[in-house]
Amino acid sequence: MNNSMISAMVAMSGIQQKLGVVSDNIANSDTVGYKSKDATFEDVFTVVKQQPGAASQLPGRITGSGYNIGFGARMGDVTRNMSQGELHQTDSPTDLAIQGDAMFRVSADGQEGWTREGSFHYVPVANEPNNAYMATDQGYLLLDQDGQPVKVPAKTKIDIDDKGVIRSTDGLGKVSIVTKTVTVNGQDVQRPMQIGVERITHPEGLYQMDGNFFTLPANAQRNQVVGVMSADTQIRQGYLEGSNVDLSSEMTDMISVQRAYQLAARALSSSDQMMNITNTLRA
């Protein structure tokens, strides 16, 4: 198989993968908290050949005598754009958005992870009719600052400030801070419950599960991806973060990718035709 045919086949495979990334971004342009993805390309097995004969040694030549031979380009890394999406006001007390580069701590079937999706709702607590958990639409439980499920009083009005401290208002209008029991120096003390958010310094080190749920790979440590919280990070109650996908840019990329795929397919077809002509001449 000649180089042109191999290059065209490799390019078509990489371009098809790129088209899948673009399609995923377009499909999630309205998904809450979705972060767009981008793909990079790299050369496949590029080597430098030397031109034989005296033609490469002509006087006055200023370019190198070698020339590159490669086998097309393949898709390399898929990076994620973690920039802030637009905040949309919903006025729902269970809708939360993060203004900054942090992520909500959540748990899925006991596996801890992170998400930017803040569309939470109340979930009953077994054997505790007066309390409720907060969970995402996928059922991921929201965690507090200590990695435990956030538990709030049921049938009360919940207010959450910009630092994640929870306050509840009962039917009589009494406002109280939601607390939790922690053990300090062997004694149980009450501490305000706070929404768990963490700053992800290396999002490329996370593994994406279903939807917007991210977890640590098996060989990674928390301190490799989690950093010190920024003082500017705030939680906005009654807001949801929209996707940061630039739909016009993604549509442009899709057209460019489709044109590139057509070019690679035409190159493959031309190589096949030339091989057929060569075989005919030999016959």
GICOR-V444256 format. One record per residue. N is the residue number from 1. RES is the residue in one small letter. BURIAL is I if it has 9 or more other C-alpha atoms within 8 Angstrom, else O. Layout:
# GICOR-V444256
n=N res=RES burial=BURIAL
n=N res=RES burial=BURIAL
This chain:
# GICOR-V444256
n=1 res=m burial=O
n=2 res=n burial=O
n=3 res=n burial=O
n=4 res=s burial=I
n=5 res=m burial=I
n=6 res=i burial=I
n=7 res=s burial=I
n=8 res=a burial=I
n=9 res=m burial=I
n=10 res=v burial=I
n=11 res=a burial=I
n=12 res=m burial=I
n=13 res=s burial=I
n=14 res=g burial=I
n=15 res=i burial=I
n=16 res=q burial=I
n=17 res=q burial=I
n=18 res=k burial=I
n=19 res=l burial=I
n=20 res=g burial=O
n=21 res=v burial=I
n=22 res=v burial=I
n=23 res=s burial=I
n=24 res=d burial=O
n=25 res=n burial=I
n=26 res=i burial=I
n=27 res=a burial=O
n=28 res=n burial=I
n=29 res=s burial=I
n=30 res=d burial=O
n=31 res=t burial=O
n=32 res=v burial=I
n=33 res=g burial=I
n=34 res=y burial=I
n=35 res=k burial=I
n=36 res=s burial=I
n=37 res=k burial=I
n=38 res=d burial=I
n=39 res=a burial=I
n=40 res=t burial=O
n=41 res=f burial=I
n=42 res=e burial=O
n=43 res=d burial=I
n=44 res=v burial=I
n=45 res=f burial=O
n=46 res=t burial=I
n=47 res=v burial=O
n=48 res=v burial=O
n=49 res=k burial=O
n=50 res=q burial=O
n=51 res=q burial=I
n=52 res=p burial=O
n=53 res=g burial=O
n=54 res=a burial=O
n=55 res=a burial=O
n=56 res=s burial=O
n=57 res=q burial=O
n=58 res=l burial=O
n=59 res=p burial=O
n=60 res=g burial=O
n=61 res=r burial=O
n=62 res=i burial=O
n=63 res=t burial=O
n=64 res=g burial=O
n=65 res=s burial=O
n=66 res=g burial=O
n=67 res=y burial=I
n=68 res=n burial=O
n=69 res=i burial=O
n=70 res=g burial=I
n=71 res=f burial=I
n=72 res=g burial=I
n=73 res=a burial=I
n=74 res=r burial=I
n=75 res=m burial=I
n=76 res=g burial=O
n=77 res=d burial=O
n=78 res=v burial=O
n=79 res=t burial=O
n=80 res=r burial=I
n=81 res=n burial=O
n=82 res=m burial=O
n=83 res=s burial=O
n=84 res=q burial=O
n=85 res=g burial=I
n=86 res=e burial=O
n=87 res=l burial=I
n=88 res=h burial=O
n=89 res=q burial=O
n=90 res=t burial=O
n=91 res=d burial=O
n=92 res=s burial=O
n=93 res=p burial=I
n=94 res=t burial=I
n=95 res=d burial=I
n=96 res=l burial=I
n=97 res=a burial=I
n=98 res=i burial=I
n=99 res=q burial=I
n=100 res=g burial=I
n=101 res=d burial=I
n=102 res=a burial=I
n=103 res=m burial=I
n=104 res=f burial=I
n=105 res=r burial=I
n=106 res=v burial=I
n=107 res=s burial=I
n=108 res=a burial=I
n=109 res=d burial=O
n=110 res=g burial=O
n=111 res=q burial=O
n=112 res=e burial=I
n=113 res=g burial=I
n=114 res=w burial=I
n=115 res=t burial=I
n=116 res=r burial=I
n=117 res=e burial=I
n=118 res=g burial=I
n=119 res=s burial=I
n=120 res=f burial=I
n=121 res=h burial=I
n=122 res=y burial=I
n=123 res=v burial=O
n=124 res=p burial=I
n=125 res=v burial=I
n=126 res=a burial=O
n=127 res=n burial=O
n=128 res=e burial=O
n=129 res=p burial=I
n=130 res=n burial=O
n=131 res=n burial=I
n=132 res=a burial=I
n=133 res=y burial=I
n=134 res=m burial=I
n=135 res=a burial=I
n=136 res=t burial=I
n=137 res=d burial=O
n=138 res=q burial=O
n=139 res=g burial=O
n=140 res=y burial=I
n=141 res=l burial=I
n=142 res=l burial=I
n=143 res=l burial=I
n=144 res=d burial=I
n=145 res=q burial=I
n=146 res=d burial=O
n=147 res=g burial=O
n=148 res=q burial=O
n=149 res=p burial=I
n=150 res=v burial=I
n=151 res=k burial=O
n=152 res=v burial=I
n=153 res=p burial=I
n=154 res=a burial=O
n=155 res=k burial=O
n=156 res=t burial=I
n=157 res=k burial=O
n=158 res=i burial=I
n=159 res=d burial=I
n=160 res=i burial=I
n=161 res=d burial=I
n=162 res=d burial=I
n=163 res=k burial=I
n=164 res=g burial=I
n=165 res=v burial=I
n=166 res=i burial=I
n=167 res=r burial=I
n=168 res=s burial=I
n=169 res=t burial=I
n=170 res=d burial=I
n=171 res=g burial=O
n=172 res=l burial=O
n=173 res=g burial=O
n=174 res=k burial=O
n=175 res=v burial=O
n=176 res=s burial=O
n=177 res=i burial=I
n=178 res=v burial=I
n=179 res=t burial=O
n=180 res=k burial=O
n=181 res=t burial=O
n=182 res=v burial=O
n=183 res=t burial=O
n=184 res=v burial=O
n=185 res=n burial=O
n=186 res=g burial=O
n=187 res=q burial=O
n=188 res=d burial=O
n=189 res=v burial=O
n=190 res=q burial=O
n=191 res=r burial=O
n=192 res=p burial=I
n=193 res=m burial=I
n=194 res=q burial=I
n=195 res=i burial=I
n=196 res=g burial=I
n=197 res=v burial=I
n=198 res=e burial=I
n=199 res=r burial=I
n=200 res=i burial=I
n=201 res=t burial=O
n=202 res=h burial=I
n=203 res=p burial=I
n=204 res=e burial=O
n=205 res=g burial=I
n=206 res=l burial=I
n=207 res=y burial=I
n=208 res=q burial=I
n=209 res=m burial=O
n=210 res=d burial=O
n=211 res=g burial=O
n=212 res=n burial=I
n=213 res=f burial=I
n=214 res=f burial=I
n=215 res=t burial=I
n=216 res=l burial=I
n=217 res=p burial=O
n=218 res=a burial=O
n=219 res=n burial=O
n=220 res=a burial=O
n=221 res=q burial=O
n=222 res=r burial=O
n=223 res=n burial=O
n=224 res=q burial=O
n=225 res=v burial=I
n=226 res=v burial=I
n=227 res=g burial=I
n=228 res=v burial=O
n=229 res=m burial=O
n=230 res=s burial=O
n=231 res=a burial=O
n=232 res=d burial=O
n=233 res=t burial=I
n=234 res=q burial=I
n=235 res=i burial=I
n=236 res=r burial=I
n=237 res=q burial=I
n=238 res=g burial=I
n=239 res=y burial=I
n=240 res=l burial=I
n=241 res=e burial=I
n=242 res=g burial=I
n=243 res=s burial=I
n=244 res=n burial=I
n=245 res=v burial=I
n=246 res=d burial=O
n=247 res=l burial=O
n=248 res=s burial=O
n=249 res=s burial=O
n=250 res=e burial=I
n=251 res=m burial=I
n=252 res=t burial=O
n=253 res=d burial=I
n=254 res=m burial=I
n=255 res=i burial=O
n=256 res=s burial=O
n=257 res=v burial=I
n=258 res=q burial=I
n=259 res=r burial=O
n=260 res=a burial=I
n=261 res=y burial=I
n=262 res=q burial=O
n=263 res=l burial=O
n=264 res=a burial=I
n=265 res=a burial=I
n=266 res=r burial=O
n=267 res=a burial=I
n=268 res=l burial=I
n=269 res=s burial=O
n=270 res=s burial=O
n=271 res=s burial=I
n=272 res=d burial=I
n=273 res=q burial=O
n=274 res=m burial=O
n=275 res=m burial=O
n=276 res=n burial=O
n=277 res=i burial=O
n=278 res=t burial=O
n=279 res=n burial=O
n=280 res=t burial=O
n=281 res=l burial=O
n=282 res=r burial=O
n=283 res=a burial=O
